[in-house]
Amino acid sequence: MSMTFQFDNFAQLIFMDGHGVFVWSSVLLTSFLLLSLVLNPILKRRKLLKKLKIEFMGSDNASY
């Protein structure tokens, strides 16, 4: 069983017989959404930890 490449050159790969616009825009949109799903919790966690650190340091100094 041999595998053959479906496109003869890079331009055909990008154009995909007129469907390239839909395919590549879908790939970009999906990649963007997946990246945002990964980064959003990380950024929110950092923000929360920074806020908690500021509150903890502030309450720690006020108790003395």
C-alpha positions as CSV (number, residue, x, y, z in Angstrom):
1,M,0.0,0.0,0.0
2,S,1.7,3.2,-1.1
3,M,0.7,6.7,-0.2
4,T,0.6,9.3,-2.9
5,F,0.4,13.1,-2.4
6,Q,-2.9,14.5,-3.6
7,F,-1.4,17.8,-5.0
8,D,1.3,18.3,-7.5
9,N,2.6,21.6,-6.1
10,F,2.2,24.0,-3.2
11,A,-0.2,26.3,-5.1
12,Q,-2.7,23.4,-5.6
13,L,-2.4,22.6,-2.0
14,I,-3.4,26.1,-1.0
15,F,-6.1,26.6,-3.6
16,M,-7.6,23.1,-3.4
17,D,-9.7,23.3,-6.5
18,G,-11.5,26.4,-5.2
19,H,-12.2,25.1,-1.8
20,G,-9.0,26.4,-0.2
21,V,-10.6,29.5,1.1
22,F,-13.1,27.5,3.2
23,V,-10.7,24.9,4.3
24,W,-7.9,27.2,5.4
25,S,-10.3,29.7,7.0
26,S,-11.8,26.8,9.0
27,V,-8.3,25.7,10.0
28,L,-7.3,29.2,11.2
29,L,-10.6,29.7,13.1
30,T,-10.3,26.3,14.8
31,S,-6.7,26.9,15.7
32,F,-7.5,30.3,17.1
33,L,-10.4,29.0,19.2
34,L,-8.3,26.1,20.5
35,L,-5.5,28.4,21.4
36,S,-7.9,30.7,23.2
37,L,-9.3,27.8,25.2
38,V,-5.8,26.9,26.3
39,L,-4.6,30.4,27.1
40,N,-7.7,31.9,28.7
41,P,-7.6,29.8,31.9
42,I,-3.8,30.3,32.2
43,L,-4.1,34.1,32.0
44,K,-7.1,34.2,34.4
45,R,-5.1,32.0,36.9
46,R,-2.2,34.4,36.7
47,K,-4.4,37.4,37.3
48,L,-6.2,35.7,40.2
49,L,-2.9,34.7,41.8
50,K,-1.5,38.2,41.4
51,K,-4.7,39.7,43.0
52,L,-4.6,37.2,45.9
53,K,-0.9,38.0,46.5
54,I,-1.7,41.7,46.7
55,E,-4.6,41.1,49.0
56,F,-2.6,38.7,51.2
57,M,0.4,41.1,51.5
58,G,-2.0,44.0,52.2
59,S,-3.8,42.1,55.0
60,D,-0.6,40.8,56.4
61,N,0.8,44.3,56.8
62,A,-2.4,45.7,58.3
63,S,-2.5,43.1,61.1
64,Y,0.8,44.3,62.7
